[in-house]
Amino acid sequence: MPARDRDQDAPWHTEAVCRRDEAGLFFAPSKEPTAARLSREEAAKRVCARCPVMVECREHALLQPEPYGVWGGLTAAERRVVLARRRRRDMELKKAARPANQIAAAG
């Protein structure tokens, strides 16, 4: 069911596909070997890819921010990259807006 068609009063996570899967797929056990971690993360991302609330889940993990696990189809490392890009974009937008504000104030 698309996120926009579900009950808007229900929390987004009630529709999450991962609620029916084993949590171990989304969170790493301690000292997990790299090959096993990559395989597990890819399996978790396949679950996320078919989830109707993937975007809501991803935004939750980015806004919290969730430091561990696969959320919204992104690993913790991938979320850090997204957050860094968003911060950089926000700074660039603020810089671009500043000269326009200064010109308007002078005019």
Z-matrix of the N, CA and C atoms (Angstrom, degrees):
N
C 1 1.445
C 2 1.528 1 107.93
N 3 1.334 2 118.53 1 126.21
C 4 1.461 3 119.69 2 178.10
C 5 1.519 4 111.00 3 -60.42
N 6 1.323 5 116.28 4 147.73
C 7 1.466 6 121.22 5 -177.09
C 8 1.515 7 111.59 6 -56.02
N 9 1.332 8 118.40 7 -35.63
C 10 1.462 9 120.28 8 -176.48
C 11 1.523 10 112.45 9 -71.92
N 12 1.351 11 118.30 10 -18.34
C 13 1.466 12 121.60 11 -178.62
C 14 1.517 13 113.37 12 -93.59
N 15 1.318 14 118.00 13 -8.96
C 16 1.458 15 119.26 14 -177.22
C 17 1.524 16 110.77 15 -82.30
N 18 1.311 17 115.47 16 169.79
C 19 1.459 18 122.19 17 179.37
C 20 1.526 19 108.81 18 -61.36
N 21 1.323 20 117.02 19 116.80
C 22 1.468 21 121.59 20 -176.24
C 23 1.523 22 112.76 21 -69.25
N 24 1.343 23 118.05 22 -17.04
C 25 1.461 24 120.55 23 178.18
C 26 1.523 25 112.04 24 -82.33
N 27 1.333 26 117.08 25 -20.00
C 28 1.463 27 121.04 26 -179.38
C 29 1.524 28 108.99 27 -79.79
N 30 1.326 29 117.60 28 142.20
C 31 1.470 30 119.48 29 176.47
C 32 1.532 31 109.98 30 -62.54
N 33 1.322 32 116.86 31 148.04
C 34 1.463 33 120.91 32 -176.73
C 35 1.513 34 112.23 33 -56.30
N 36 1.325 35 117.22 34 -35.28
C 37 1.471 36 119.64 35 -173.10
C 38 1.526 37 113.40 36 -71.14
N 39 1.326 38 118.44 37 -12.20
C 40 1.467 39 119.13 38 176.88
C 41 1.527 40 110.92 39 -66.70
N 42 1.328 41 117.48 40 -23.05
C 43 1.465 42 122.03 41 179.45
C 44 1.530 43 113.04 42 -96.54
N 45 1.326 44 117.23 43 -0.16
C 46 1.466 45 120.95 44 -175.23
C 47 1.528 46 111.32 45 -67.10
N 48 1.319 47 115.42 46 129.90
C 49 1.464 48 121.64 47 179.26
C 50 1.520 49 110.71 48 -62.57
N 51 1.322 50 117.81 49 -33.60
C 52 1.465 51 121.48 50 -176.21
C 53 1.527 52 112.58 51 -66.01
N 54 1.312 53 117.92 52 -17.48
C 55 1.471 54 120.05 53 177.76
C 56 1.528 55 110.80 54 -62.53
N 57 1.325 56 115.74 55 -21.90
C 58 1.465 57 120.47 56 -179.46
C 59 1.529 58 112.15 57 -96.83
N 60 1.307 59 116.84 58 -3.01
C 61 1.463 60 121.10 59 -179.01
C 62 1.516 61 110.40 60 -107.13
N 63 1.293 62 114.83 61 167.65
C 64 1.459 63 120.58 62 179.39
C 65 1.529 64 110.46 63 -71.73
N 66 1.307 65 117.35 64 129.81
C 67 1.469 66 121.89 65 -178.48
C 68 1.527 67 111.50 66 -60.11
N 69 1.315 68 118.01 67 -28.47
C 70 1.456 69 121.85 68 -179.72
C 71 1.510 70 113.20 69 -60.35
N 72 1.310 71 116.70 70 -21.15
C 73 1.455 72 120.54 71 177.67
C 74 1.529 73 110.74 72 -69.78
N 75 1.311 74 117.39 73 -29.25
C 76 1.458 75 122.28 74 -173.20
C 77 1.526 76 114.08 75 -99.39
N 78 1.312 77 117.23 76 -14.06
C 79 1.464 78 121.59 77 -177.88
C 80 1.518 79 109.79 78 -129.65
N 81 1.329 80 115.77 79 134.98
C 82 1.470 81 121.49 80 -174.96
C 83 1.521 82 111.81 81 -76.57
N 84 1.326 83 115.62 82 135.61
C 85 1.464 84 118.08 83 168.78
C 86 1.525 85 108.46 84 -71.49
N 87 1.311 86 116.81 85 158.01
C 88 1.469 87 118.80 86 -179.30
C 89 1.529 88 109.76 87 -64.53
N 90 1.309 89 115.22 88 144.58
C 91 1.471 90 123.86 89 177.46
C 92 1.529 91 112.90 90 57.83
N 93 1.323 92 117.02 91 35.35
C 94 1.467 93 121.32 92 178.15
C 95 1.528 94 109.34 93 -71.11
N 96 1.338 95 118.28 94 129.56
C 97 1.468 96 120.44 95 177.33
C 98 1.532 97 110.73 96 -61.13
N 99 1.316 98 116.50 97 149.14
C 100 1.464 99 121.88 98 -175.44
C 101 1.525 100 112.66 99 -56.26
N 102 1.318 101 117.96 100 -46.64
C 103 1.472 102 120.43 101 -178.89
C 104 1.528 103 110.82 102 -61.67
N 105 1.312 104 117.32 103 -40.60
C 106 1.466 105 121.23 104 178.96
C 107 1.527 106 110.47 105 -67.11
N 108 1.343 107 116.76 106 -39.70
C 109 1.465 108 120.52 107 179.17
C 110 1.520 109 110.98 108 -63.44
N 111 1.334 110 116.43 109 -46.09
C 112 1.464 111 119.94 110 -179.48
C 113 1.518 112 111.25 111 -62.61
N 114 1.309 113 117.34 112 -40.67
C 115 1.464 114 121.66 113 178.51
C 116 1.529 115 110.98 114 -64.73
N 117 1.335 116 116.52 115 -44.54
C 118 1.461 117 121.29 116 179.62
C 119 1.521 118 110.46 117 -64.06
N 120 1.335 119 117.03 118 -43.30
C 121 1.465 120 120.34 119 -179.74
C 122 1.528 121 111.46 120 -63.58
N 123 1.320 122 117.17 121 -39.92
C 124 1.472 123 119.80 122 177.66
C 125 1.528 124 110.76 123 -64.23
N 126 1.324 125 117.17 124 -39.24
C 127 1.473 126 120.29 125 177.25
C 128 1.529 127 110.13 126 -64.81
N 129 1.317 128 117.07 127 -41.24
C 130 1.467 129 120.74 128 178.37
C 131 1.523 130 110.31 129 -63.96
N 132 1.325 131 117.23 130 -40.72
C 133 1.468 132 120.91 131 179.31
C 134 1.527 133 111.63 132 -64.70
N 135 1.330 134 117.23 133 -32.85
C 136 1.473 135 120.07 134 176.46
C 137 1.526 136 110.36 135 -65.60
N 138 1.336 137 116.91 136 -36.64
C 139 1.464 138 120.74 137 175.66
C 140 1.530 139 108.72 138 -65.22
N 141 1.310 140 116.94 139 -46.15
C 142 1.469 141 121.49 140 -179.95
C 143 1.530 142 111.52 141 -59.79
N 144 1.325 143 116.33 142 -38.31
C 145 1.469 144 120.56 143 -176.01
C 146 1.524 145 112.30 144 -60.65
N 147 1.312 146 117.82 145 -26.60
C 148 1.468 147 119.89 146 -179.99
C 149 1.536 148 112.69 147 -101.49
N 150 1.314 149 116.66 148 11.47
C 151 1.459 150 121.29 149 -175.95
C 152 1.536 151 111.16 150 -89.06
N 153 1.338 152 117.47 151 132.13
C 154 1.468 153 120.10 152 -179.56
C 155 1.524 154 114.06 153 -72.09
N 156 1.324 155 117.92 154 -13.23
C 157 1.472 156 119.98 155 -178.72
C 158 1.533 157 111.53 156 -118.57
N 159 1.331 158 116.09 157 28.89
C 160 1.460 159 120.06 158 -177.87
C 161 1.528 160 111.17 159 -59.13
N 162 1.318 161 118.67 160 -42.76
C 163 1.463 162 121.21 161 -177.74
C 164 1.529 163 110.37 162 -64.70
N 165 1.331 164 117.56 163 -44.50
C 166 1.459 165 121.10 164 178.62
C 167 1.521 166 111.13 165 -61.93
N 168 1.325 167 116.09 166 -41.06
C 169 1.465 168 121.89 167 178.90
C 170 1.524 169 110.36 168 -62.95
N 171 1.316 170 116.03 169 -46.25
C 172 1.465 171 120.94 170 -179.85
C 173 1.526 172 110.58 171 -61.18
N 174 1.308 173 117.14 172 -46.28
C 175 1.466 174 120.13 173 -179.65
C 176 1.530 175 110.98 174 -64.22
N 177 1.333 176 116.91 175 -38.38
C 178 1.467 177 119.98 176 175.72
C 179 1.525 178 109.95 177 -57.25
N 180 1.339 179 115.77 178 -48.91
C 181 1.464 180 120.54 179 -177.02
C 182 1.520 181 111.76 180 -65.64
N 183 1.324 182 117.36 181 -31.24
C 184 1.465 183 120.47 182 178.98
C 185 1.528 184 111.49 183 -77.96
N 186 1.305 185 117.37 184 -33.91
C 187 1.465 186 120.58 185 -177.96
C 188 1.521 187 112.73 186 -81.46
N 189 1.333 188 119.38 187 -27.32
C 190 1.462 189 121.33 188 -175.12
C 191 1.528 190 113.49 189 -65.95
N 192 1.271 191 127.02 190 -47.62
C 193 1.457 192 128.92 191 -22.14
C 194 1.529 193 111.10 192 -80.83
N 195 1.321 194 115.16 193 146.63
C 196 1.463 195 121.35 194 178.35
C 197 1.539 196 107.81 195 -81.32
N 198 1.324 197 118.75 196 120.12
C 199 1.466 198 119.94 197 -175.09
C 200 1.524 199 115.09 198 -83.66
N 201 1.321 200 118.47 199 -13.22
C 202 1.467 201 120.95 200 -174.49
C 203 1.517 202 110.88 201 -132.85
N 204 1.321 203 114.85 202 156.04
C 205 1.447 204 121.44 203 170.16
C 206 1.514 205 114.70 204 85.16
N 207 1.341 206 113.54 205 173.14
C 208 1.457 207 121.85 206 175.66
C 209 1.522 208 107.13 207 -94.73
N 210 1.312 209 116.13 208 122.42
C 211 1.470 210 123.57 209 179.92
C 212 1.525 211 107.19 210 -132.06
N 213 1.307 212 116.98 211 128.71
C 214 1.458 213 119.81 212 177.12
C 215 1.512 214 113.87 213 58.50
N 216 1.315 215 116.69 214 30.28
C 217 1.455 216 121.36 215 178.30
C 218 1.514 217 114.95 216 80.50
N 219 1.333 218 117.67 217 8.19
C 220 1.463 219 121.06 218 179.43
C 221 1.521 220 110.92 219 -122.21
N 222 1.327 221 115.68 220 140.86
C 223 1.460 222 120.64 221 173.33
C 224 1.527 223 108.56 222 -78.02
N 225 1.312 224 116.32 223 170.91
C 226 1.465 225 120.36 224 177.98
C 227 1.530 226 110.81 225 -59.82
N 228 1.321 227 117.36 226 -40.97
C 229 1.469 228 120.85 227 179.21
C 230 1.529 229 111.01 228 -64.93
N 231 1.322 230 116.85 229 -41.41
C 232 1.467 231 120.35 230 178.58
C 233 1.531 232 111.07 231 -65.66
N 234 1.327 233 116.63 232 -36.36
C 235 1.470 234 119.62 233 177.52
C 236 1.523 235 110.95 234 -66.23
N 237 1.324 236 116.98 235 -37.75
C 238 1.470 237 119.79 236 177.29
C 239 1.530 238 110.68 237 -60.87
N 240 1.330 239 117.08 238 -39.06
C 241 1.467 240 121.42 239 178.19
C 242 1.531 241 109.75 240 -64.96
N 243 1.326 242 117.42 241 -45.61
C 244 1.470 243 121.13 242 179.33
C 245 1.528 244 109.90 243 -59.84
N 246 1.320 245 116.49 244 -45.80
C 247 1.471 246 120.11 245 -179.80
C 248 1.526 247 111.43 246 -62.58
N 249 1.320 248 117.39 247 -40.88
C 250 1.465 249 120.75 248 178.63
C 251 1.530 250 110.35 249 -63.78
N 252 1.325 251 116.83 250 -41.46
C 253 1.473 252 120.47 251 178.08
C 254 1.520 253 110.85 252 -64.41
N 255 1.322 254 116.69 253 -41.18
C 256 1.463 255 119.80 254 178.51
C 257 1.521 256 111.31 255 -63.56
N 258 1.329 257 116.96 256 -42.73
C 259 1.471 258 120.11 257 178.03
C 260 1.522 259 110.92 258 -62.06
N 261 1.334 260 116.42 259 -43.89
C 262 1.462 261 121.36 260 179.61
C 263 1.532 262 110.27 261 -63.20
N 264 1.321 263 117.63 262 -43.67
C 265 1.466 264 121.75 263 178.93
C 266 1.527 265 110.31 264 -62.90
N 267 1.333 266 116.75 265 -44.30
C 268 1.464 267 120.46 266 179.26
C 269 1.523 268 111.15 267 -61.20
N 270 1.327 269 116.85 268 -40.62
C 271 1.471 270 120.09 269 179.03
C 272 1.526 271 110.19 270 -65.50
N 273 1.330 272 117.41 271 -40.94
C 274 1.463 273 121.07 272 179.54
C 275 1.527 274 110.69 273 -65.42
N 276 1.329 275 117.35 274 -39.73
C 277 1.463 276 120.70 275 178.06
C 278 1.520 277 111.15 276 -64.91
N 279 1.334 278 116.67 277 -39.39
C 280 1.469 279 120.07 278 178.13
C 281 1.519 280 111.02 279 -65.79
N 282 1.340 281 116.70 280 -40.61
C 283 1.467 282 120.43 281 177.93
C 284 1.522 283 110.70 282 -63.59
N 285 1.324 284 116.22 283 -42.64
C 286 1.469 285 120.46 284 -179.23
C 287 1.524 286 111.19 285 -66.54
N 288 1.308 287 118.13 286 -33.33
C 289 1.461 288 122.30 287 -179.39
C 290 1.522 289 111.65 288 -76.09
N 291 1.303 290 118.36 289 -28.43
C 292 1.466 291 122.53 290 -176.09
C 293 1.530 292 112.55 291 -60.91
N 294 1.311 293 121.32 292 -50.22
C 295 1.474 294 119.79 293 179.65
C 296 1.539 295 111.93 294 -60.63
N 297 1.320 296 117.97 295 -37.85
C 298 1.462 297 120.72 296 178.93
C 299 1.523 298 110.25 297 -63.71
N 300 1.319 299 116.57 298 -40.08
C 301 1.472 300 120.76 299 178.37
C 302 1.524 301 110.32 300 -66.14
N 303 1.319 302 117.27 301 -40.00
C 304 1.464 303 121.09 302 -179.25
C 305 1.530 304 110.87 303 -67.64
N 306 1.331 305 117.42 304 -38.42
C 307 1.464 306 121.58 305 178.13
C 308 1.524 307 109.71 306 -65.77
N 309 1.317 308 116.52 307 -44.62
C 310 1.466 309 121.00 308 -179.98
C 311 1.531 310 110.83 309 -62.29
N 312 1.313 311 117.53 310 -38.43
C 313 1.460 312 121.21 311 -179.37
C 314 1.532 313 110.56 312 -69.55
N 315 1.320 314 116.60 313 -34.95
C 316 1.467 315 120.13 314 -178.79
C 317 1.528 316 112.02 315 -76.53
N 318 1.349 317 115.96 316 -27.33
C 319 1.471 318 119.99 317 -174.88
C 320 1.459 319 112.62 318 -80.64
